[in-house]
Amino acid sequence: MSEAPMQKVVNTPPPPPGTLSRVNLYTIALGQVIGVGVISFVGPCTALTGKSVWLAYALAVVLGFLSLLPYVFMTSAIRLGAGQYSYVATTLNYRIAGMQTLVFIVGTIGQASLGISFGNYINSLFPQVPGVVAGVGIFIVFFIINLFGVNVMAKVQKYCSFLLIGALLMFVVAGLFNIKYPEVFDIWADDFMMNGNKGFTDALFTFMYSTVGYNMIMTYGGQAKNAKRDIPFAFIATAVSLLVLYTGVAIAAVMTMPVEAVAGQTMVVVAREILPTPLFILFIVGGPMMALITTINSALYYFQLPFRQACIDGWLPAKWNWNNKHGVCVPMLVFVVVCACVPQLFNFQLTAITNNMQLLTSVSGFITIFALFLFPKKYKNAWEKSHMHTPNWVYYITVVVALIINVLIFLSSASQISTLQIIVSLIGLAICMGFGFYRAKSPKVQIKVSVWEE
C-alpha cells in the first residue's frame, strides 16, 4: 500500500498576542522609512523641478501611501508572521515562497549602503575615523542590541525615532523663521515647475523611493499586542507624519535659500545656513545620523523574520532556526549582519549589484500585488469581521491603484536599466525560480502557515 503524499501546506495555531504597543509599531515603521532620502533627495530634486519640489514630495508621500493601502486593509483582518513571504506562501503556489527567499538576500545586501552612508557622515565629522570602521561598527552595535529581543529593539527605536522627528521639526521651524522666498507657494508662476512636467515627474518618482519603506511593519503580526488594529494605525500614522516632515523639510529649504543654491545640495548645507552651530550639530546627530540608525535597527530585526520562517518551512536548513532566550533567531541575524558588512569590508560595487537585480526585486513585488487580488476570497471570514471592512469592489480599486503606481515607478526606472542589467536580472530570476521549484520536491519543505485570522 503506497504512502499518502506529503501535505505541503499545513496550518499552525496562532501565537499569543505579542508585546509591541501602538507607539512601538509606529516608531518602528517611521524609523524604517526615514532614511537619508529626506536629507539627500531634496537638493537633487530641486534641480529637477525648482520651487515645486515641496509639492512633488507631498504628492510622492500620498502616492506612496496609496500604493500600500491594500496592506492596510489586509493587516486589519489577518496577522502575518513573516510579512510578504507569509502571505505569498499561503495565497499563491507555495513554490514561489522559495523564490522569494532568495530575493530577500538582495534586499539584505542592499543594507550595506546604510553602513556606507553612516561611515561617510562619521568620517566627515571625525576624519581620523575610517568610514568602513564606522559603517561596520554601527551594524555590530545594533546586532548586539537586537540580540536582546524585539522589546529592547523597539525601546531603542522609540527614543531614536522621537529624536529624529525632533531634529526634522527643528529644521522646519527654523526655516519658517527664516523665510526669504515666500513665492514658492505661487503655483501659477511660470517658473514654479522649472523644467516643466517632465522635471516635476522625475522629481516625484525620485522621491517615491523614500516614501514606501514602512510596508515592512506588516511583518510584526506575531510581535504586536493588538496587530489587527495597531499595524493599520502604524501605516496611517506614518503616512501622515511623512507628509508633514518631508513636505516641511522641502518647503523650509526653498523658502530660506535661492533655488539655485539648494539645487544639488544635501539639507546639511541648508541646515548650516539656518541653524546656529549648537543646533546644527544637534541636527546632524538627530537628523541624518539618526535616520540611518533607526533604519539599521529596525532592518536587522525585520530581515531575520522571513529567513527564520524559511528555515521553519524547509527552504533553508532547519538547524539555522536557533533562537536565544529572547526569541531572536541568532544564525539568521548573523547572516543579515554579514550580508550588510561584507560589501563594506571588501568595497563591493553595491550600486551595480542592486541595479542588476532591480528587475528581479520588481517581479517579486508584482507577485505580491497579484496575491492581494485574492485576499477577499482567500480570507473571506476574517475580511468580513475586520473593523476596516469595505465592499470588495472598493478594496479591488485600491489594489488596481497600487498596481498602477508600481508599474509607473517601474517604467520610470526602466529607462535607466541597461541590457546587461536586464540579462543579469533574468538570470537571477531563473535561478530563484529554479531553486523554488527544485527545492520544493524535498520532503523537508513543508509550509507551516504563518498567516493567522485570530
C-alpha positions as a Python dict, from the first residue, in 0.01 Angstrom:
ca = {
    (1, 'M'): (0, 0, 0),
    (2, 'S'): (156, 331, -106),
    (3, 'E'): (201, 615, 137),
    (4, 'A'): (-18, 922, 108),
    (5, 'P'): (163, 1215, -48),
    (6, 'M'): (308, 1461, 197),
    (7, 'Q'): (87, 1762, 263),
    (8, 'K'): (294, 2062, 157),
    (9, 'V'): (95, 2333, 336),
    (10, 'V'): (-16, 2277, 696),
    (11, 'N'): (-193, 2508, 938),
    (12, 'T'): (-32, 2617, 1262),
    (13, 'P'): (-203, 2755, 1572),
    (14, 'P'): (-188, 3134, 1604),
    (15, 'P'): (70, 3258, 1853),
    (16, 'P'): (-49, 3457, 2155),
    (17, 'P'): (-52, 3836, 2124),
    (18, 'G'): (292, 3993, 2137),
    (19, 'T'): (422, 4286, 2340),
    (20, 'L'): (466, 4568, 2088),
    (21, 'S'): (235, 4862, 2152),
    (22, 'R'): (84, 5101, 1901),
    (23, 'V'): (361, 5354, 1970),
    (24, 'N'): (628, 5085, 1926),
    (25, 'L'): (489, 4986, 1587),
    (26, 'Y'): (460, 5349, 1476),
    (27, 'T'): (820, 5433, 1566),
    (28, 'I'): (950, 5112, 1407),
    (29, 'A'): (768, 5196, 1082),
    (30, 'L'): (863, 5564, 1083),
    (31, 'G'): (1226, 5496, 1171),
    (32, 'Q'): (1248, 5234, 898),
    (33, 'V'): (1117, 5457, 618),
    (34, 'I'): (1300, 5778, 708),
    (35, 'G'): (1649, 5707, 582),
    (36, 'V'): (1886, 5960, 432),
    (37, 'G'): (1643, 6018, 144),
    (38, 'V'): (1486, 6326, 302),
    (39, 'I'): (1834, 6470, 358),
    (40, 'S'): (1980, 6370, 21),
    (41, 'F'): (1690, 6386, -228),
    (42, 'V'): (1552, 6738, -178),
    (43, 'G'): (1857, 6911, -332),
    (44, 'P'): (1879, 6699, -649),
    (45, 'C'): (1502, 6711, -694),
    (46, 'T'): (1508, 7090, -656),
    (47, 'A'): (1746, 7090, -953),
    (48, 'L'): (1484, 6891, -1145),
    (49, 'T'): (1170, 7092, -1066),
    (50, 'G'): (1265, 7409, -875),
    (51, 'K'): (1016, 7575, -640),
    (52, 'S'): (761, 7296, -684),
    (53, 'V'): (989, 7048, -506),
    (54, 'W'): (770, 7060, -195),
    (55, 'L'): (458, 6973, -396),
    (56, 'A'): (641, 6684, -564),
    (57, 'Y'): (739, 6544, -223),
    (58, 'A'): (388, 6582, -83),
    (59, 'L'): (239, 6405, -385),
    (60, 'A'): (503, 6131, -357),
    (61, 'V'): (400, 6065, 4),
    (62, 'V'): (31, 6043, -95),
    (63, 'L'): (103, 5809, -387),
    (64, 'G'): (333, 5603, -166),
    (65, 'F'): (53, 5555, 86),
    (66, 'L'): (-197, 5466, -187),
    (67, 'S'): (46, 5201, -314),
    (68, 'L'): (42, 5047, 36),
    (69, 'L'): (-329, 5094, 113),
    (70, 'P'): (-421, 4730, 30),
    (71, 'Y'): (-178, 4621, 302),
    (72, 'V'): (-358, 4847, 549),
    (73, 'F'): (-685, 4668, 477),
    (74, 'M'): (-520, 4325, 476),
    (75, 'T'): (-346, 4370, 812),
    (76, 'S'): (-675, 4479, 969),
    (77, 'A'): (-804, 4126, 909),
    (78, 'I'): (-506, 3888, 940),
    (79, 'R'): (-175, 3860, 1123),
    (80, 'L'): (142, 3789, 925),
    (81, 'G'): (433, 3615, 1091),
    (82, 'A'): (684, 3694, 816),
    (83, 'G'): (523, 3967, 610),
    (84, 'Q'): (502, 3928, 234),
    (85, 'Y'): (672, 3589, 249),
    (86, 'S'): (395, 3451, 472),
    (87, 'Y'): (117, 3592, 260),
    (88, 'V'): (255, 3477, -76),
    (89, 'A'): (347, 3131, 59),
    (90, 'T'): (-12, 3059, 165),
    (91, 'T'): (-204, 3251, -101),
    (92, 'L'): (-20, 3156, -420),
    (93, 'N'): (176, 2846, -517),
    (94, 'Y'): (399, 2757, -224),
    (95, 'R'): (697, 2718, -460),
    (96, 'I'): (702, 3095, -507),
    (97, 'A'): (796, 3128, -140),
    (98, 'G'): (1122, 2951, -221),
    (99, 'M'): (1191, 3203, -494),
    (100, 'Q'): (1121, 3494, -259),
    (101, 'T'): (1361, 3350, -2),
    (102, 'L'): (1649, 3414, -241),
    (103, 'V'): (1513, 3752, -350),
    (104, 'F'): (1523, 3870, 12),
    (105, 'I'): (1900, 3819, 6),
    (106, 'V'): (1931, 4100, -249),
    (107, 'G'): (1748, 4335, -14),
    (108, 'T'): (1970, 4226, 272),
    (109, 'I'): (2287, 4305, 77),
    (110, 'G'): (2142, 4645, -4),
    (111, 'Q'): (2151, 4733, 366),
    (112, 'A'): (2525, 4781, 327),
    (113, 'S'): (2450, 5122, 174),
    (114, 'L'): (2324, 5235, 516),
    (115, 'G'): (2659, 5149, 673),
    (116, 'I'): (2846, 5325, 393),
    (117, 'S'): (2639, 5641, 440),
    (118, 'F'): (2680, 5631, 817),
    (119, 'G'): (3055, 5583, 778),
    (120, 'N'): (3074, 5882, 545),
    (121, 'Y'): (2896, 6105, 797),
    (122, 'I'): (3121, 5995, 1082),
    (123, 'N'): (3432, 6038, 868),
    (124, 'S'): (3323, 6391, 771),
    (125, 'L'): (3288, 6484, 1140),
    (126, 'F'): (3590, 6286, 1264),
    (127, 'P'): (3838, 6243, 974),
    (128, 'Q'): (4059, 6019, 1187),
    (129, 'V'): (3784, 5752, 1193),
    (130, 'P'): (3780, 5543, 871),
    (131, 'G'): (3434, 5527, 716),
    (132, 'V'): (3438, 5148, 682),
    (133, 'V'): (3515, 5110, 1055),
    (134, 'A'): (3221, 5331, 1150),
    (135, 'G'): (2991, 5164, 894),
    (136, 'V'): (3067, 4810, 1007),
    (137, 'G'): (3080, 4918, 1370),
    (138, 'I'): (2725, 5056, 1371),
    (139, 'F'): (2592, 4724, 1243),
    (140, 'I'): (2780, 4537, 1515),
    (141, 'V'): (2638, 4771, 1782),
    (142, 'F'): (2281, 4713, 1666),
    (143, 'F'): (2344, 4344, 1617),
    (144, 'I'): (2418, 4328, 1990),
    (145, 'I'): (2109, 4536, 2071),
    (146, 'N'): (1887, 4313, 1855),
    (147, 'L'): (2021, 4002, 2030),
    (148, 'F'): (1820, 4110, 2334),
    (149, 'G'): (1492, 4074, 2150),
    (150, 'V'): (1215, 4276, 1997),
    (151, 'N'): (1128, 4466, 2317),
    (152, 'V'): (1479, 4609, 2356),
    (153, 'M'): (1498, 4684, 1983),
    (154, 'A'): (1160, 4862, 1999),
    (155, 'K'): (1257, 5065, 2305),
    (156, 'V'): (1577, 5189, 2140),
    (157, 'Q'): (1381, 5257, 1821),
    (158, 'K'): (1123, 5464, 2006),
    (159, 'Y'): (1376, 5703, 2159),
    (160, 'C'): (1583, 5730, 1842),
    (161, 'S'): (1275, 5792, 1626),
    (162, 'F'): (1148, 6068, 1853),
    (163, 'L'): (1492, 6231, 1838),
    (164, 'L'): (1476, 6204, 1457),
    (165, 'I'): (1130, 6363, 1449),
    (166, 'G'): (1252, 6641, 1678),
    (167, 'A'): (1554, 6716, 1458),
    (168, 'L'): (1346, 6736, 1140),
    (169, 'L'): (1081, 6953, 1308),
    (170, 'M'): (1358, 7181, 1435),
    (171, 'F'): (1479, 7219, 1074),
    (172, 'V'): (1126, 7300, 956),
    (173, 'V'): (1060, 7554, 1233),
    (174, 'A'): (1400, 7722, 1175),
    (175, 'G'): (1308, 7751, 809),
    (176, 'L'): (974, 7913, 893),
    (177, 'F'): (1160, 8174, 1099),
    (178, 'N'): (1397, 8247, 810),
    (179, 'I'): (1153, 8295, 522),
    (180, 'K'): (1312, 8483, 234),
    (181, 'Y'): (1135, 8339, -70),
    (182, 'P'): (760, 8303, 8),
    (183, 'E'): (678, 8290, -364),
    (184, 'V'): (740, 7913, -361),
    (185, 'F'): (365, 7876, -298),
    (186, 'D'): (272, 8062, -617),
    (187, 'I'): (176, 7753, -814),
    (188, 'W'): (66, 7965, -1111),
    (189, 'A'): (406, 8126, -1158),
    (190, 'D'): (576, 8047, -1488),
    (191, 'D'): (886, 7916, -1311),
    (192, 'F'): (701, 7708, -1045),
    (193, 'M'): (793, 7392, -1235),
    (194, 'M'): (1138, 7493, -1353),
    (195, 'N'): (1171, 7213, -1608),
    (196, 'G'): (806, 7161, -1688),
    (197, 'N'): (604, 6847, -1636),
    (198, 'K'): (897, 6614, -1706),
    (199, 'G'): (1115, 6769, -1437),
    (200, 'F'): (828, 6753, -1188),
    (201, 'T'): (754, 6389, -1275),
    (202, 'D'): (1121, 6291, -1247),
    (203, 'A'): (1138, 6454, -903),
    (204, 'L'): (814, 6284, -799),
    (205, 'F'): (937, 5934, -882),
    (206, 'T'): (1275, 6000, -725),
    (207, 'F'): (1100, 6094, -402),
    (208, 'M'): (881, 5783, -419),
    (209, 'Y'): (1173, 5563, -316),
    (210, 'S'): (1178, 5731, 25),
    (211, 'T'): (805, 5701, 90),
    (212, 'V'): (717, 5329, 83),
    (213, 'G'): (964, 5152, 312),
    (214, 'Y'): (721, 5130, 602),
    (215, 'N'): (538, 4837, 440),
    (216, 'M'): (771, 4615, 644),
    (217, 'I'): (558, 4684, 954),
    (218, 'M'): (317, 4412, 837),
    (219, 'T'): (586, 4160, 934),
    (220, 'Y'): (526, 4218, 1306),
    (221, 'G'): (193, 4034, 1324),
    (222, 'G'): (341, 3789, 1572),
    (223, 'Q'): (504, 4053, 1793),
    (224, 'A'): (224, 4312, 1809),
    (225, 'K'): (0, 4335, 2114),
    (226, 'N'): (-310, 4411, 1905),
    (227, 'A'): (-192, 4352, 1550),
    (228, 'K'): (-518, 4396, 1358),
    (229, 'R'): (-573, 4745, 1496),
    (230, 'D'): (-226, 4874, 1571),
    (231, 'I'): (-48, 4776, 1249),
    (232, 'P'): (-304, 4958, 1028),
    (233, 'F'): (-273, 5254, 1265),
    (234, 'A'): (106, 5247, 1222),
    (235, 'F'): (63, 5259, 844),
    (236, 'I'): (-170, 5558, 859),
    (237, 'A'): (19, 5750, 1130),
    (238, 'T'): (347, 5703, 946),
    (239, 'A'): (198, 5835, 621),
    (240, 'V'): (65, 6146, 799),
    (241, 'S'): (400, 6202, 969),
    (242, 'L'): (586, 6171, 639),
    (243, 'L'): (352, 6422, 476),
    (244, 'V'): (429, 6677, 750),
    (245, 'L'): (803, 6609, 784),
    (246, 'Y'): (903, 6555, 421),
    (247, 'T'): (693, 6838, 283),
    (248, 'G'): (804, 7064, 568),
    (249, 'V'): (1173, 7000, 503),
    (250, 'A'): (1132, 7072, 131),
    (251, 'I'): (937, 7394, 200),
    (252, 'A'): (1193, 7511, 455),
    (253, 'A'): (1476, 7452, 207),
    (254, 'V'): (1337, 7652, -85),
    (255, 'M'): (1188, 7929, 133),
    (256, 'T'): (1516, 8011, 304),
    (257, 'M'): (1767, 7985, 18),
    (258, 'P'): (1755, 8053, -358),
    (259, 'V'): (1658, 7756, -571),
    (260, 'E'): (1998, 7758, -742),
    (261, 'A'): (2170, 7740, -402),
    (262, 'V'): (1959, 7443, -287),
    (263, 'A'): (1976, 7254, -618),
    (264, 'G'): (2201, 6950, -598),
    (265, 'Q'): (2288, 7003, -230),
    (266, 'T'): (2203, 6798, 77),
    (267, 'M'): (1993, 6951, 351),
    (268, 'V'): (2307, 6972, 562),
    (269, 'V'): (2402, 7278, 355),
    (270, 'V'): (2065, 7440, 428),
    (271, 'A'): (2085, 7348, 798),
    (272, 'R'): (2426, 7515, 823),
    (273, 'E'): (2268, 7830, 683),
    (274, 'I'): (1959, 7849, 908),
    (275, 'L'): (2076, 7691, 1235),
    (276, 'P'): (2326, 7821, 1491),
    (277, 'T'): (2626, 7594, 1541),
    (278, 'P'): (2499, 7407, 1852),
    (279, 'L'): (2165, 7333, 1686),
    (280, 'F'): (2338, 7245, 1360),
    (281, 'I'): (2541, 6979, 1540),
    (282, 'L'): (2224, 6854, 1707),
    (283, 'F'): (2059, 6837, 1363),
    (284, 'I'): (2347, 6631, 1219),
    (285, 'V'): (2320, 6383, 1506),
    (286, 'G'): (1941, 6376, 1529),
    (287, 'G'): (1874, 6410, 1156),
    (288, 'P'): (2086, 6219, 902),
    (289, 'M'): (2271, 6003, 1154),
    (290, 'M'): (1957, 5910, 1348),
    (291, 'A'): (1773, 5843, 1020),
    (292, 'L'): (2036, 5583, 936),
    (293, 'I'): (2043, 5438, 1287),
    (294, 'T'): (1665, 5386, 1307),
    (295, 'T'): (1664, 5220, 965),
    (296, 'I'): (1952, 4989, 1057),
    (297, 'N'): (1798, 4896, 1391),
    (298, 'S'): (1458, 4800, 1252),
    (299, 'A'): (1602, 4639, 937),
    (300, 'L'): (1814, 4394, 1137),
    (301, 'Y'): (1513, 4259, 1321),
    (302, 'Y'): (1283, 4273, 1020),
    (303, 'F'): (1506, 4081, 777),
    (304, 'Q'): (1564, 3789, 1010),
    (305, 'L'): (1189, 3712, 1030),
    (306, 'P'): (1133, 3591, 670),
    (307, 'F'): (1462, 3399, 682),
    (308, 'R'): (1359, 3233, 1008),
    (309, 'Q'): (1025, 3132, 856),
    (310, 'A'): (1211, 2999, 552),
    (311, 'C'): (1408, 2773, 789),
    (312, 'I'): (1085, 2655, 954),
    (313, 'D'): (933, 2582, 613),
    (314, 'G'): (1238, 2390, 494),
    (315, 'W'): (1375, 2622, 226),
    (316, 'L'): (1682, 2678, 442),
    (317, 'P'): (1842, 2429, 685),
    (318, 'A'): (1623, 2377, 993),
    (319, 'K'): (1927, 2391, 1223),
    (320, 'W'): (1969, 2757, 1131),
    (321, 'N'): (1645, 2829, 1317),
    (322, 'W'): (1810, 2852, 1656),
    (323, 'N'): (1652, 3108, 1889),
    (324, 'N'): (1808, 3251, 2202),
    (325, 'K'): (1612, 3310, 2522),
    (326, 'H'): (1493, 3646, 2388),
    (327, 'G'): (1327, 3482, 2086),
    (328, 'V'): (1586, 3602, 1836),
    (329, 'C'): (1695, 3369, 1554),
    (330, 'V'): (2068, 3418, 1607),
    (331, 'P'): (2202, 3246, 1290),
    (332, 'M'): (1969, 3449, 1069),
    (333, 'L'): (2055, 3773, 1249),
    (334, 'V'): (2424, 3692, 1197),
    (335, 'F'): (2351, 3624, 830),
    (336, 'V'): (2182, 3963, 787),
    (337, 'V'): (2474, 4145, 953),
    (338, 'V'): (2730, 3958, 741),
    (339, 'C'): (2539, 4047, 422),
    (340, 'A'): (2547, 4413, 527),
    (341, 'C'): (2912, 4421, 637),
    (342, 'V'): (3098, 4214, 377),
    (343, 'P'): (3027, 4457, 89),
    (344, 'Q'): (3165, 4738, 305),
    (345, 'L'): (3478, 4549, 406),
    (346, 'F'): (3564, 4444, 51),
    (347, 'N'): (3444, 4763, -121),
    (348, 'F'): (3192, 4587, -342),
    (349, 'Q'): (3027, 4787, -619),
    (350, 'L'): (2700, 4791, -426),
    (351, 'T'): (2513, 5010, -673),
    (352, 'A'): (2595, 4772, -957),
    (353, 'I'): (2474, 4473, -754),
    (354, 'T'): (2140, 4627, -659),
    (355, 'N'): (2083, 4780, -1004),
    (356, 'N'): (2148, 4447, -1174),
    (357, 'M'): (1882, 4287, -953),
    (358, 'Q'): (1629, 4569, -994),
    (359, 'L'): (1410, 4374, -1234),
    (360, 'L'): (1419, 4071, -1003),
    (361, 'T'): (1300, 4266, -700),
    (362, 'S'): (1031, 4435, -913),
    (363, 'V'): (897, 4097, -1028),
    (364, 'S'): (881, 3983, -666),
    (365, 'G'): (684, 4296, -579),
    (366, 'F'): (437, 4242, -862),
    (367, 'I'): (382, 3884, -748),
    (368, 'T'): (281, 4013, -406),
    (369, 'I'): (40, 4264, -562),
    (370, 'F'): (-117, 3986, -769),
    (371, 'A'): (-167, 3789, -447),
    (372, 'L'): (-351, 4088, -298),
    (373, 'F'): (-630, 4042, -553),
    (374, 'L'): (-704, 3705, -393),
    (375, 'F'): (-730, 3833, -38),
    (376, 'P'): (-1109, 3893, -6),
    (377, 'K'): (-1190, 3538, -117),
    (378, 'K'): (-899, 3359, 47),
    (379, 'Y'): (-969, 3517, 387),
    (380, 'K'): (-1340, 3590, 343),
    (381, 'N'): (-1444, 3542, 706),
    (382, 'A'): (-1156, 3742, 850),
    (383, 'W'): (-1212, 4024, 600),
    (384, 'E'): (-1582, 4049, 678),
    (385, 'K'): (-1502, 4075, 1052),
    (386, 'S'): (-1240, 4345, 1002),
    (387, 'H'): (-1306, 4683, 1160),
    (388, 'M'): (-1184, 4836, 830),
    (389, 'H'): (-1400, 4618, 605),
    (390, 'T'): (-1520, 4780, 284),
    (391, 'P'): (-1718, 4643, -10),
    (392, 'N'): (-1491, 4419, -213),
    (393, 'W'): (-1507, 4649, -516),
    (394, 'V'): (-1359, 4930, -308),
    (395, 'Y'): (-1076, 4705, -196),
    (396, 'Y'): (-1011, 4592, -554),
    (397, 'I'): (-988, 4955, -663),
    (398, 'T'): (-712, 5013, -406),
    (399, 'V'): (-521, 4713, -541),
    (400, 'V'): (-557, 4835, -900),
    (401, 'V'): (-435, 5180, -795),
    (402, 'A'): (-140, 5021, -613),
    (403, 'L'): (-59, 4817, -923),
    (404, 'I'): (-72, 5124, -1148),
    (405, 'I'): (157, 5321, -916),
    (406, 'N'): (408, 5037, -901),
    (407, 'V'): (401, 4997, -1279),
    (408, 'L'): (467, 5370, -1321),
    (409, 'I'): (756, 5354, -1075),
    (410, 'F'): (900, 5057, -1261),
    (411, 'L'): (863, 5225, -1601),
    (412, 'S'): (1024, 5540, -1463),
    (413, 'S'): (1331, 5344, -1359),
    (414, 'A'): (1323, 5103, -1656),
    (415, 'S'): (1458, 5369, -1890),
    (416, 'Q'): (1779, 5360, -1688),
    (417, 'I'): (1814, 4980, -1695),
    (418, 'S'): (2086, 4864, -1931),
    (419, 'T'): (2075, 4549, -2142),
    (420, 'L'): (2334, 4393, -1909),
    (421, 'Q'): (2116, 4464, -1607),
    (422, 'I'): (1816, 4304, -1778),
    (423, 'I'): (2021, 3993, -1860),
    (424, 'V'): (2160, 3966, -1506),
    (425, 'S'): (1812, 4013, -1356),
    (426, 'L'): (1663, 3748, -1582),
    (427, 'I'): (1940, 3506, -1489),
    (428, 'G'): (1876, 3586, -1122),
    (429, 'L'): (1503, 3532, -1171),
    (430, 'A'): (1567, 3196, -1339),
    (431, 'I'): (1795, 3089, -1052),
    (432, 'C'): (1539, 3192, -788),
    (433, 'M'): (1252, 3019, -965),
    (434, 'G'): (1465, 2712, -1028),
    (435, 'F'): (1552, 2699, -658),
    (436, 'G'): (1187, 2727, -560),
    (437, 'F'): (1066, 2450, -788),
    (438, 'Y'): (1365, 2219, -728),
    (439, 'R'): (1380, 2259, -351),
    (440, 'A'): (1000, 2215, -329),
    (441, 'K'): (1047, 1848, -422),
    (442, 'S'): (1236, 1788, -98),
    (443, 'P'): (1039, 1621, 184),
    (444, 'K'): (1195, 1880, 414),
    (445, 'V'): (987, 2156, 253),
    (446, 'Q'): (650, 2195, 420),
    (447, 'I'): (488, 2537, 453),
    (448, 'K'): (388, 2600, 815),
    (449, 'V'): (118, 2860, 766),
    (450, 'S'): (224, 3188, 931),
    (451, 'V'): (-92, 3379, 842),
    (452, 'W'): (-347, 3381, 1123),
    (453, 'E'): (-707, 3500, 1128),
    (454, 'E'): (-726, 3504, 1508),
}
